[in-house]
Amino acid sequence: MALRTLNLVVTDESRDGPAFDAAAALALRADAHLDLFALGVEPVAIEAMPTATSQMLIDAGRREAQEQAARLAGWAERRLPQGVRAAVEAVRVPGPGLTGTLGRLLRHADLALCPRPHGPGTGPLGGIVAESLLFGALLPVLFVPDAGCDLSRPWGRICIAWNDSDEALRAVRAALPFLQEAGQVDVAIVDPPPHAPDRADPGGALSLWLSRHGVRTEIAVLARTEPRVADTLLRFCRERGCEALVMGAYGHSRLREALLGGVTRDVLSSLPIPAVMAR
């Protein structure tokens, strides 16, 4: 599927610049439309306070959220390069039900872009936006590292983290435009279980399907030699010179990953290279 509509939620000028620039560059290269949503979040009502005091705080919070959204929208309009087909919208969203509200707002797109949502220097809003895109809007998301990434040209080499899951397959389908442009695609499979449906030929069916789309793949079955699966995958990407990673998101529940960790959370906390994920 060709990329025709991209979106990006702007929440923080100090962190969103690399993702913003990547989205604009991709929109130019793909001749896609870019929807930019400048987000201001209204406060949650404090029930323990007297009604009049609580309402005053809510009204002040709404004004602050509107001002925040307008400021971010102005920043986005000034940063847009010439030639990008884009729409900038200032959006004030109530704090309660933020994930669901954002999911409904953002779902009409082919791909969303998002800065690193977890790890050092991030706040709770980044994670909420990322999960709204993946779970609420059901969009594939291209997560952009803090250092940015050059999307004015195709990636030369891409790694697919394959575990035969529905999430991984959705991510591969979403990333097909990028995979078709790449010179080489590595399919990395970490410690495939002996009872896996494709145990006789790990990744073989995926490789065959991709070949029919003109994607040249090389399958690598990896032993887990690092404490975390994410470390094994990212080391493989580094050694092979992969410029991006494609993988399913949240194969475990969000709560489990938040409490105990998981491959999705681990990758998104470090994010040395861009990652295309889908749920």
N, C-alpha and C positions, 0 to 999 in steps of 0.2 A: 504494500500500500504506500502510495506517495504521501509525503508530508505536506499537508495543505494548511493546517492551522496549528500553531504552537501557542502555549501559554506560559506565563511566569507570574508568580505572586511576589510582589515587592513588599518587604516588611522592614528592611534595615539598610540604609544607604551604605553603611560601613562594611556590610558583609555581602550584599547582593550584586556588587559590581561585576565580578567574574562571571556569574551566571547570566547576568543581564547582557554582557558583551557577547557571550557564547550564543545566547538566544538570538540576538540581532544578527550575528554572523551566519547562523544556520538559516534564519529566515531569508536572508539575502541569497545564500547559495541554493536553497531549495525553492526559491520563489514562493515562499509560504507567507501567510498572514500571521502576525504576532499579536496576541492579546495580552496586555499587561494590566494586572490588577494591583492597585496600590491600596494596601490594607491598613485600616484603622480598627482596632478591637475595642468595643464598648465593655465597661466593667460589669462584673457580676453583682447583683443586688446583695446587700448585707442585711439579712433578715433580723439580726440581733439588735440593730440600731433602731432608734425611733423613726417612724415613717417619714417625717419631714426631713430629718438629717440624711436618711438613706436616699431620698429622692433628690436632694441637693447634690449629693455625691454622684448619683447616677447622671443627672443633667450635666454636671461638670465633666464627667467621664465621656459622655457622648460628644460634647463639644471638643474635647481633647482628641477623641478618636477621629472626628471629622477633620480637624486640623492636621492630624498625623497623615490621614489618607490624602488630603490635598497637597501637603508638603512632598510626600513620596511621589505623587502623580507629577508634580512639577519637576522633581528630580529626574523621573523617567523620561519625560518629554524632552528635557534638555540633553539627556544622554543619548537619545536615539540618533544613530547615524543616518545620513541622507540615503534615500532609496529604499528604506525598510518600510514595508506596508504594515502598519501597526495601529492599534487602538489602545489608548490609555484610559483606564477607568478608576476613579477613586471610590473605594468600597468601604463603607462602615458596617461592620459585622458585629452582632451581639455576642458576648462571651459565651453564654450558655448555648450549647448545641453548635459550637464553632465548626467542628469537623463536618457535621451534616450539612450545614449552610454552605461551607466552602465547596463540599463535594458537588452539590447541586449547581453552584455557580460555575465551576471549572470544567464540567464534564464534556463540553462540546469542543473537543480538540483532538488532534492525533497524537500529540506528545506534549508533555510538560517538562520544563527545565526547573531545576531547584538547586540551591547551594547545599553544601554539606550540612545535614540536619542534626547530627549528633557529635559528641566529642568535645574537645577543649574549645572554649570561646563561643559555644552555641547556647541559646536559651530555649525555653520550652516551646515558644511559638514556631520555631523552625521544624521541630518534630511534629507538631500538630498539622502544619501545612503539608509536610511530606506524607503523613498518613491520610490526610484528607484527599490528596491526589491519588494515592494508591488504593485506598479502601472506599472512600466516598465517591470520587469521580471515576474510579476504575480506569485510570489513565496509566499508560507506561510513562516512566519518569526518567529523564537523563539528569543524573546528579553530577554537578560540576565541582571539581576540587577548588580549594581556596586559591591555588595558583592559577586557576583558569584553564582553558583549553582552546585550541585553535580549531574552530568549526568552519572556517572559511575554505577548508580543503577536506577531502575524505581521509578517514583514518587508514593507515597502511596495514596495520595488523590488529586484530581484535581477538579477545579470548571469550569463549562461551563457557560459563561454569554450569556444567550439565549434571543433573541428578535424576533425569527422567520424570520430573514432577510437572504438574499442570502449570505451576507458576513459571518454571523455567521455559516451558514451551511458549507460553504467552509472551515472555520477554524476548525470545528469539524471533517470534513473529513480528513483534513491535519493532525490533531492531533490524529487520530485513533490509530496509533501504540503506542502512549503514554497512551491513554485511555484504551486500551486492557491490558496493563501491570499494571494499577492502581488497588488498592484494592477497592477504592470507588470513584465514580464520582458524584458530586453535580451539578444539573442543576439549576442555579439561574436566576429567572425572576423578574425584577424590574418593579413594577407598570404596568402590562400588560394592554394595552388599551382595552376598552370594545368591540371595533369593530374588534379585532384581529381574524384572521381565526380560530385559535385554542382556542378561548376564553372559550369554554366549557371544554376543557382539556388542559391547558397550558403545553406545552412541552411533551405531551403524545406521539405524533407521533415520535418525536426525541428519546424519551426513549425506545419506542418499537423497532425502528431501531437499536439503540445501543445494546439493549439486544440480538438481533440476531447476533451481533458480539462479544458476550461474555462480554459486558460492563455492570456492575451493577450500576444503577443510582438512585438518590434520588432527587425529584423535590422540590424546595423551591421557593414559590412566596413571594417576598419581597416588603414591602412598602418602598418608598423612604423617609428615615428618616434623611438623610444627605443633605447638600446643593447641592452636586453633586452626580450623579448616580455612578460615579467611586468610591466615598467615601463609598457608600452603599455596592458596590460589594467587595471592598477591606476589609471592616470591616467584611463582611460575611466570606471571605476567612480566615481572621485572626482568627475569632471565631471558625470556623470549622477545622482549622489546615490544610488548603489546601496548597499544595506545588507549585502549578502552576495554571494559569488562561488561559482559551481558549476563544477567542472572535473574532468577526468580527472587521475589521478595517475601519475607516472612512466611517461610514454610511452617514455622511454629507460630503460636499465638503471639500477639504483640506484648501481652503481659509477661509471658514466659521469657521473651527476648529482653524485655526491659529489666526483669529481675535477674535472669541467669545468663543473659547474653545469647548470641546466635550469629550465624554467618552474616545475615543482613545487617544487624546492628554493628557488628565488628567492622565490616567493610565501610559502612557509612560513618563510622567514627574516625577513621583514618583517611580514606578516600584519596589515595595518591594519584589515581587516574580516573577519568570519567567512567561512570557506571550507568548502564541502561537497565532498569529494573521494572518488573511488572508483577502484579498480584493476581 
